[in-house]
Amino acid sequence: MTNFRLGEFHPFEGGGKKYLYLVPSGAVFEMDGLAAGVIDQLRESERPAQELLAGLQANGLSVSDADEVLKELYQAHVITSGDGVMPEAIEEAPLPFPLSSLVLNITNQCNLSCKYCYEFGEDKLANPEGKAQYMPVETAQQAIDHLLANSAGRRSVHVTFFGGETLLNFRVMRSAVQYAVVKAREAGKSVDFSLTTNGTLLSEEVIEFLSEYRVGVTISLDGDREMNDQFRVFHDGRGSYDVIAPKVRELLARHKTRPIGARVTLTAQVSDVLKIYRHLTNDLGFREVGFAPVTTSPVRLYAIGGGGLDLMLAQFTKLANEYRECAVRGEHHGFSNVTDTLMEVHQGVSKAYPCGAGLGLMGVAPSGDIAPCHRFVDSDQHKLGHVSTGIDHAKQAAFLNKGHIGSKYECHTCFARPLCSGGCHHEAFVRYGDTGHANLHYCDWIRGWTDLCLGIYGDIAARNPEYLRHFEEERSVLQ
């Protein structure tokens, strides 16, 4: 006789309904009274199938209907039998894997000297000494050719331009965009573009180009003058806000072909999420704002400690609840951290890896060296190949095997692992010296954030399910 017990799931509520977040599949299961009854029976210990069926029949179900309920719960892994859920096996990625995105670090130089910068600051991994400082046109074209030649089966590809400060090499960026459009058309593909910039070098010429080619733009900006200028300064120590703000306003006024977003780096000193959001949306006019805690060793003065993460989650919760009410009314809200998480929940994402780094996404240094992502560019230790010669698949496989959720034993009992998969490879290396280490310092934060977003998702699903169509289109957002 088959005995059943509870599977692995996380219960949550929204809009007066009860749901289960199914782990590790990443699916959401709406729970009715019959399912709740079976779960209650199994909370203390496993029970034989006949006992569960008898309980369902006592609630008025026919034998066949009771059997169907039990079968549905079993197929959804709400209940399980045998050995139950086992840790995810480390499956070798099918290499070569088709590329979908390439991040071109077209310069490793910057006109700012942000104190927390992961590329140039105290925790830097890059070693650009003796290497190209600005990507030549020929290298950019080789990178585009590499992307198109190694994107078999992809109808569309994405190119992001990054730095240093990207616009220091606008000439090559412009050439690369125009080249990519022609080459993608010849290959029967479409290509779209995005750009991350500090905004100090925006000009009429640049803005016109960005608008014409529908380049998505993310501005790195940490709030108003007081907050931004604590860390985002020029080499002589001057704050950058007064230079950036008028250029951002001009960009927002003239670039209408793609939404413009802001990306905020939170530190121990700059952590007023609500104030930052209000300024960037209400005062400057950004449509979307995303926040990320600084990537740093814990000994840095700007590192966010445990109490700071609790405060950050509390502020995120207030802003996320605003998002919830806007979504229920069918209105836009620009807190992109919520949008990104809800999209993954809606699409049933269950990650074997934290992100696409080293798999469908690669970063390219000014020299043409290929890294797992833009954050590892110019790090000799993490080089995977070159645009002229291709990828070293043995090195790629080693990187991916380290980062696989199956290698992170601390994650195997965490309900949030389908969305987190242990966290950013780069963050792990900075904190623990190992790209495959779970980001344990963020665990409570991630679980709290995931539970919050699941509740918001349930609320929207119950009160305005039409809004969920917003999450059926893919987003190309570079973190």
N, C-alpha and C positions, 0 to 999 in steps of 0.2 A: 504494500500500500504506500502511495506517495505521500510524503510529508512536505508541507510548505512552511516557509518562514518569510519574514520581511526581506525585500530587496533593499537596494541602496538608493535612498531618495532624501530630499529635503522638503518638508512641508512648508507652505506659505499661503497667505490669504490675500485677496484683493477684490474689491467691489462686492463684498459679502459672499464670495465664493471661496472654496478651498481647493488648493492645487498641490500637486507634487512635482518637484523638479527632480527628474530621474537621472541618476548618476550611474554609470558614466556616459549614457547616451546623449545627455543634454536636452532631452525632450521635456515638454511640460504636459502634465496629465491633469485634467480637471476631475476632481474627486466628488462623486455623488454619495448618497447615503449608503448605498449597497457596498461600494468600495471601502467607505469608512468603517463599515461594520466588519468587513473581513480584516482590515488592518488592525482594528481594536482587538479582535480575537487573537491576532498573532503578536501583539506587543510583548507579552510575557514569555512566550515560548512557541516553538513550531508546533503545528497541528496537522493531523491527517486530512487529506482532501475530503473524505466523507464527512468529517465533522464540519468543515467549512461549507460544504454543499448543504448540509442539514440546516445550518444557520441561515443560509440564503433562502432556503425553502420555507423556513419558519417565518420569513418576512413576506411570504406570499408568492414567491417565484415558482414556476414550474421546474421540473427536473432539468429540462433542456435549457431554460433561461438561466438557471443557477450555474449550470455547467458552462454556459457562454460567458457569464460574468467572471468566473474563475479563470477561464481560458484567456480572456482579455487582459486580466491583471497579470497573468503569467507572461503573456507575450510582450507586455509593456515593461516587464521586469519589476513591477511593483511588489510581486511576490516571487519567490524562487525556491528551488529544491536542490538537492545534491550539495555540492561544495559551494554553491553560491557564486558571488562575484569575486573574481580573481584579479590581482593587479594587472594592469595593461602590459602585455608583452612588448618588448622592444622590437618593433618590426623595422627591418631595413627599408629605408626610403627607396623607391624605384628610381635609380639613377641611370642615365641623366633625367632629371625632372624638368618639365617645361617651365621656363621663366614666364612670369607675368609682369614683373616690375623691376626696374633698374633705377637705382639712386646714383646720380652722377655728382660726386663731390668735385665740382669744377674748379674749386680752389681750396687750399688749406690755409689761406690767409684771411684775416678779419680786421676790420677797421674799429671794432670794439674790443674791450678787454674785460669781458664779464667775469667776475671773480669766481663764479661756480662752474665755469665752462668745462664740460667733460673732455673737450678736444684739446684745450690749451691750459687748463687749470691744474691744480695739484694732483688730481687723479687721472691725468691723461694717459691713454694707452698708445696714442699715435707717436710715431717717430719719423717726422717728415724731413729730417736733416738729410741733405744731399739728394732729395727727390724733387720732382717738378712741383712748383708752387701754384702754377696755373695750368689747367688742362688745355693742351693744344686742340685745335679744331680736328686734326687727324685722329687723335685719341678719342674724342667725343664721337666721331663718326664710326670708329671701330667698335665703340661700346654699343651704339645703336645697331650696327650690323650684328653684333654678338647677341643682343636681345632678340632681334627678329629671327635670326638663324636658330636660336635655341628656345623658341616658344611654340613648338609644334602643337597643333590642336587648339591654340588660343586664337580666337577671332579678334581680340583686342589686347593691347599691351599698354603699360603705363610707364612714363619716365618722370622722375622727380629730380629737380635740380637743388643742390645743397652745397654747403660750404663747411668751414669758414663762412665768410659772408658771400653768398652766391653772386650778388650783383657786381662784385668786384671783377667778375669775368662775364659780364653781360654779352660781350661780343661773341664769345663761344657758345653761350646759352642760346642766343638768337640763331646762330648758324646751325646748332644741333637740332633745334625745333624744326626749322625749315627742312633740314636734311631728313629728319625722322618722318615728317609728313609725306614726303615723296617716296621714301623707301618703304614705308608701311603700306602705302597705296599699291606699290609695285608687288608687294608680298600678299596682297589681298587681305590686309588687316587694318584695323583702325588703331590710332594711338592718341592718348590724351596725356596732359602734362600738369605738373604741379610744381610749386616753388616755395621754399622756406627762406625767409629773409628777415633781417633786423629792421628793414624799412628805411634806413638812413640814406640809401642811394636811389630811392625811387625818384623818377623824373617823368616829365611829360612823354618823352620818347619810350621809356620803359613801360609806362602804364598803357600807352597805346598798343604796344606790342603784346602785352599780357592779355589785354582785352580782345585783340584781333584773333589771337590763337587760343582763346578760352583757357588760359593757364590758371589753374586753381592756386590761390595765394594764401599762405599762412604767415602771419606776422608774429615774430617772437617779441612779446611785450608783457611786462609784469604788473600792469596797472597804471595808476596815475603817476605824476612826477615823483612824489615822495617815495612810493614803493618801487617803481621801476629803477630809479636812479641810485638805489642802495647797492645794486650789483651790476646793472647794465650800463657801463660807463665806457668812455673813450680811453685811449691809452694815456692821456694826460690827466685822467680822473674826472673829467667833465661828465655830467649826466647826459643821457641820450634822449630823454623824453621830449624835450623842446624841439629837437631836430626831427624826431619821428612823427609826432602827433599831426602837424600840418600836412606831411606827406601822406599819412594814412587817410586823412580826410579827403585829400585829392584823389587817392586811389579808390576809395569807396564811392566817391561821386562819379568817377569816370569809367570804372571797370564793372560792368553790369552783366557780363556774360557768364560769370561763375560766382558763387558765394565766396566772400572773403572771411577768413577766420583768424582768430588770435590764439596763440599758444602761450600759456603762463607757466613759468617754473616757480613752484612754491618752495620756500626755504623756512628755516626757523624764524627769520626776521620778516619775511613777506608771506603772510598766511591768511590775510583777511579775504577769504574767497568771495563773500557777498559784496564787499566794497569793490573789489577788483572787477567782478562781473558787471556790477551796475555801471561802473565807469566805462568799461570797454564797450558795452552794448548801448547804454543810454547816452553817454557823452560823446563817444567816438563813432558809434554806429555799426560795430561788428555784428554780423548775423550769428556767428557761432564763436564760442569761447571754450577751449579745452584746457584743463589743468593737469599738471604732472608734478609730483614731488621731485626735488632735485636728486640727481644720481650722484652719489658721493660716498666716500668712506665715512663711517660713523664718527670719526674723530674731528671732522671739520666743524667749525663754529656754525656754519649755515645748515648742517645736517638736521633733519627733523627727527626728533626722538619719539619714544612711545607716546608720551603725553601730547606731543604735537600732532601725531597721527590721529589720536582720539579727537582732538579739537578740529582737525581737518575733516574728519568723517562727520562730525556734528554739523559743520557748515555745509559740507556737501549734501547732507540730508535735508537741510532747509531749502537749498537751491533745487534739489531733486524733487522735493514736494511741490515747489512752484511749477516745475516741468510737468509733474503729474496732473495738476489742475488745468494747465494749458492744454495738454494732450486730450484730456477728457472733454474739453470744450472744442477740440479740433483746431487749436491755435498753435503756432510755432513757438518754441522756446529754444534758446541758443546754447543750452548747457550740453555740449557735445559729448561729454563723458557718459551721460545717460543714454543719449542716442546710440552711441557705439555699443554699449552693453545690451541695450534692448534689441538692437539689430541681431546681435549674436544669439541672444535667447530665442528670438523669433525664428531665426534660421536653423535652430537646433544645433549650433556649433558645439562640437566636442573635440578639443584640440589635443593632438598628440604632441605638438610643439607650441611654445608660447606665441609664436608669430611665424611669418613666412620667411624669416631670415635664414639664409643658407639653403633655401629650398626654392620657392617661387620668386623670391626677392633677393637681390644682391646689391652691394654697394661697390662703386668704382672710384678709385683714388685719382687724383690729377695725373699720376704716372700711368694709369691704366691697370694697376693692380686691382684684383677683385677680392672683396671681403664679404663676410656673411651679411653685413648691412652697413649703412652709413656710419654707424657708431664705431665700427671696427676698422674703418678705412685708415690706411697708413700705419697700421699695427702689423709689424713683421710677423709676429707670433700667430696672427689670425688670417694671413694671406691664403687665399684659395686658388689663385691663378692670375691670369692676365688676359685682357680683352683680345690680344693678338694670338694667344695660344690656347685659350679655353680654361676650363676648370679642372683642378686635380680632384677627381672623384673620390679618391681614398681619403684626402683631407676633409672633403665635404661630408663624407659618410661618418668620419670620426666626430666632427662637430655636431652633426644631427643626432648621432647615437647618444652623445653626452646630454643633449638637450631634450631628449624624449622623456615623456612623462613616466615611462616605465623605469627610467633610471633614478627617479626622484622618490625614494621610498617614503620620505616624510609626507608626500602628497597623496599616498594611496588610499587614505581614509578621509580625505577632505572633500566635502560636497561641492566646493567651488572649482575643483580641478578641471572640469570641462571648459571653463572660460579662462582659467589662469594658467594651467599647465606648468606651474612652478615659477612663472614670472620671467621678466626680460633677461636674455642671455648677457647683455652688457652690464646691467645692474648686478647680476650674480658675479660677474668677473671682478667688478670694482669692489664689491663687498667681501667676496669670499675667495677670489683668485681662481674661480672655476666657472666657466660658462654654463656648466650643467648643474650647478648647485641650486637648490630651491631657494627662493628669496624669503627666508623664514621671518625676516624682520617685518614683512608686509602681511603675514598670514591673517592676523586678526582684522586688519584693515580690509583685505580682499574679501573675507567672509562677510564682514558687515556690509560692504558695498554690494556684494552679490545678492545678499538677502534683501537689501533695500530695493534694488532694481527689479528683482523678481516680484516683490509686492507691487511695484509700480506697473510692471507688465500685466499682472493679474487684474489690477484696477482698470487699466485701459481695456483689456480683453473683455471685462464684464460691462463697462460703462460706455465705451466708444470703440468697439472692435474695428470699425472702418479705419481708424487712425493707424492700425498696425500695417496697413499697406505701405506706409512710409518706410518700413524696414524690409521691404522686399526688393529694393534696389541696392546694388553693391555701392559701398563708399570706398573711395581711395584716399585714406587719411594717413599721413606720415606722422608717427609719434616721435 
